[in-house]
Amino acid sequence: MGTTAEEDEELGGLDDGDEEDLTLISCDEENPAKFTIAKKAAMMCNLVKNIIEGDQTAKEIEIKKVSGSILNLIVEYLNHHNGKVPAEIAKPIRSVKMEKIVEDPWDAEFINKQTKKTIFQIILGANYMDIKSLLHLGCAKIATLIKGKSPEEIKKILGDDDDAGDGKDQKTADS
């Protein structure tokens, strides 16, 4: 009989409540996108964490201010890190190469392949969802684009003329 009590205790210990999946729902009115994510990965997001702390039975969480395409990228980021917060990015930014300012090469690749418009949407989404590491990653990327530039160049880069001025990777995409 002692074995069953131990087994029960073991099972209880294994099921810490972190193994469940959650569904994050985008704000798109017509056809909201739904993303399944491990609870452990989702807990990096303070918005989700606060909702779960208030209601442990919550399985679906509507992310009111984030569109499906951006939520997809945010979920990709959360899944990659799986609850382990990446090392903080040193400020001020010391390089214009993301690979040199983030510890995880995946983070650099993830943010480098986004357009400026998408990066700004990721920043807004990360801010709303309270994911500090992703917010800092997006802001660091924008900082690398304007580091060492004149006010005129910065205006051009941050101006929203169809993503012009994003450096070499954008010129190839435009031609």
C-alpha positions as CSV (number, residue, x, y, z in Angstrom):
1,M,0.0,0.0,0.0
2,G,2.9,2.3,0.7
3,T,3.9,2.0,-2.9
4,T,0.6,3.4,-4.2
5,A,0.9,6.4,-2.0
6,E,4.4,7.0,-3.2
7,E,3.3,6.6,-6.8
8,D,0.5,9.0,-6.2
9,E,2.9,11.5,-4.7
10,E,5.3,11.0,-7.6
11,L,2.5,11.6,-10.1
12,G,1.4,14.7,-8.2
13,G,5.0,15.9,-8.2
14,L,5.4,15.3,-12.0
15,D,2.2,17.1,-12.8
16,D,3.2,20.5,-11.5
17,G,0.6,22.2,-13.6
18,D,3.3,23.3,-16.0
19,E,2.8,20.5,-18.5
20,E,-0.6,21.7,-19.8
21,D,-1.0,23.5,-23.0
22,L,-2.7,26.9,-23.4
23,T,-4.3,28.4,-26.4
24,L,-3.5,32.1,-27.2
25,I,-6.1,33.8,-29.5
26,S,-5.3,36.8,-31.7
27,C,-7.4,39.9,-31.9
28,D,-8.4,39.4,-35.5
29,E,-12.2,39.9,-35.6
30,E,-13.0,38.0,-38.8
31,N,-10.9,34.9,-38.2
32,P,-8.9,35.0,-34.9
33,A,-5.8,32.8,-35.1
34,K,-5.3,30.2,-32.3
35,F,-1.9,29.1,-31.2
36,T,-1.3,26.2,-28.8
37,I,1.7,26.8,-26.5
38,A,3.1,24.9,-23.5
39,K,2.2,26.6,-20.3
40,K,5.9,26.7,-19.3
41,A,6.7,28.7,-22.5
42,A,3.7,31.0,-22.1
43,M,4.7,31.9,-18.5
44,M,7.5,34.1,-19.9
45,C,4.7,36.4,-20.8
46,N,3.5,38.4,-17.8
47,L,0.1,39.0,-19.2
48,V,-0.5,35.3,-19.5
49,K,1.2,34.6,-16.1
50,N,-1.1,37.1,-14.4
51,I,-4.2,35.6,-16.0
52,I,-3.2,32.1,-15.0
53,E,-2.4,33.2,-11.4
54,G,-5.9,34.7,-11.2
55,D,-7.7,31.7,-12.9
56,Q,-5.8,28.4,-12.9
57,T,-8.5,26.8,-15.1
58,A,-8.0,29.3,-18.0
59,K,-7.1,27.3,-21.1
60,E,-7.7,29.9,-23.8
61,I,-6.4,33.4,-23.5
62,E,-7.4,36.2,-25.8
63,I,-4.6,38.5,-26.7
64,K,-6.7,41.6,-27.4
65,K,-4.2,43.9,-29.1
66,V,-2.1,41.5,-31.2
67,S,-2.8,40.3,-34.7
68,G,-2.5,36.7,-35.8
69,S,0.7,37.2,-37.9
70,I,2.5,38.9,-35.0
71,L,1.2,36.6,-32.3
72,N,2.5,33.7,-34.5
73,L,6.0,35.3,-34.3
74,I,5.7,35.9,-30.5
75,V,4.6,32.3,-29.9
76,E,7.6,31.1,-32.0
77,Y,9.9,33.2,-29.8
78,L,8.2,31.9,-26.6
79,N,8.4,28.3,-27.8
80,H,12.1,28.7,-28.6
81,H,12.9,30.0,-25.2
82,N,10.4,27.6,-23.4
83,G,10.2,29.6,-20.2
84,K,14.0,30.3,-19.9
85,V,14.5,34.0,-20.0
86,P,17.5,34.9,-22.2
87,A,20.4,36.9,-20.9
88,E,19.7,40.6,-20.8
89,I,21.0,42.7,-23.7
90,A,23.8,45.1,-22.5
91,K,23.0,48.8,-22.9
92,P,24.1,51.0,-24.5
93,I,24.2,48.9,-27.6
94,R,27.9,48.3,-28.5
95,S,27.6,46.9,-32.0
96,V,25.3,47.2,-35.1
97,K,25.4,43.4,-35.4
98,M,22.7,41.6,-33.5
99,E,24.9,38.4,-33.3
100,K,27.3,40.4,-31.2
101,I,24.8,41.8,-28.7
102,V,22.6,38.8,-28.0
103,E,23.8,35.5,-26.4
104,D,21.5,33.3,-28.4
105,P,22.2,33.2,-32.2
106,W,18.6,32.2,-32.7
107,D,17.4,35.5,-31.3
108,A,19.7,37.5,-33.7
109,E,18.5,35.4,-36.7
110,F,14.8,35.7,-35.6
111,I,14.8,39.5,-35.3
112,N,17.1,40.1,-38.3
113,K,14.8,38.4,-40.7
114,Q,11.8,40.7,-39.9
115,T,11.0,43.9,-41.7
116,K,11.1,47.1,-39.8
117,K,7.3,47.3,-39.8
118,T,7.1,43.8,-38.3
119,I,9.7,44.6,-35.7
120,F,7.7,47.6,-34.5
121,Q,4.6,45.4,-34.4
122,I,6.5,42.8,-32.4
123,I,7.7,45.6,-30.0
124,L,4.1,46.7,-29.5
125,G,2.9,43.1,-29.0
126,A,5.7,42.3,-26.6
127,N,5.0,45.5,-24.7
128,Y,1.2,44.7,-24.4
129,M,1.9,41.1,-23.5
130,D,4.7,42.2,-21.1
131,I,7.5,40.0,-22.5
132,K,10.5,42.1,-21.5
133,S,13.2,40.0,-23.3
134,L,11.3,40.2,-26.6
135,L,10.6,43.9,-26.1
136,H,14.3,44.5,-25.5
137,L,15.3,42.4,-28.5
138,G,13.1,44.4,-30.8
139,C,14.3,47.7,-29.4
140,A,17.9,46.6,-29.7
141,K,17.4,45.8,-33.3
142,I,15.9,49.2,-34.0
143,A,18.8,50.7,-32.1
144,T,21.3,48.9,-34.3
145,L,19.6,50.4,-37.4
146,I,20.1,54.0,-36.2
147,K,23.3,53.7,-34.2
148,G,25.9,56.2,-35.4
149,K,23.5,57.8,-38.0
150,S,22.8,61.5,-38.6
151,P,19.4,62.9,-37.7
152,E,18.5,62.9,-41.4
153,E,19.5,59.3,-41.9
154,I,17.5,58.3,-38.7
155,K,14.4,60.1,-40.1
156,K,14.8,58.1,-43.3
157,I,15.3,54.8,-41.5
158,L,12.4,55.4,-39.1
159,G,10.1,57.1,-41.6
160,D,7.7,54.6,-42.9
161,D,8.2,54.8,-46.6
162,D,7.7,51.1,-47.4
163,D,10.6,50.0,-45.2
164,A,13.2,51.9,-47.2
165,G,16.5,52.4,-45.4
166,D,16.6,49.1,-43.7
167,G,20.1,48.5,-45.0
168,K,21.3,45.9,-47.5
169,D,18.8,43.2,-46.8
170,Q,15.9,45.5,-47.7
171,K,17.4,46.7,-51.0
172,T,17.6,43.2,-52.3
173,A,14.0,42.5,-51.3
174,D,12.8,45.7,-53.1
175,S,14.5,45.0,-56.4
